[in-house]
Amino acid sequence: MNKLEKIAREIKNCKECKKKKSGKPVPGEGNKKAKILFVGEAPGREEAKTGKPFMGRSGKLLTQLLNSIKLDRKDIFITSPVKYYPGKRTPTNKEIDHGKIHLLKQIEAIKPKLIVLLGAVAHKALIGNVKISEIHGKKLQKNKVTYFSTFHPAAALRFPFIKEFMKKDFKKLKRIISF
């Protein structure tokens, strides 16, 4: 059993992760040696059914954006700080803080060169509270880790202007990932 499988088992058995949530655990998936790690928010209804991240409408948009810069989901790893479906609500600070424990273990196991933060919850978990409208499309450094900031695909589905921002952000991301 590799490190990511051990972490996935921890998540599946974690009573704190399951509190006030439903569905299957969604520890994440993708290339275990990915150079790029994408971090979202929390599983949605579709993800809770399948146990896989970004499977609904947001996932389709994310896949389109990845394909637009010649990335495939098999080349990256996708996860989130919160590993179970919290219902139709934003995860609480307590849920984010707890989920961060598992997320940091995943980051340590994968050792990505770049972490792409998708939305406010991902930012809160890994770099703190920020206004995404002010930092999207930018590369950030914190604790010797390189991050790239953008919006969550769900926001882009609700607001067409955010989708345009995301398209531009992914073009910038393409220039950054030439490693």
Secondary structure, DSSP 8 states (H G I E B T S, - for coil): --HHHHHHHHHHH-HHHHTT-BSS----EE-TT-SEEEE-S---HHHHHHS-SS-SHHHHHHHHHHHHTT--GGGSEEE-S--SB--SS---HHHHHHHHHHHHHHHHHH--SEEEEESHHHHHHHT-S--HHHHTT-EEEETTEEEEEE--HHHHHH-HHHHHHHHHHHHHHHHHT--
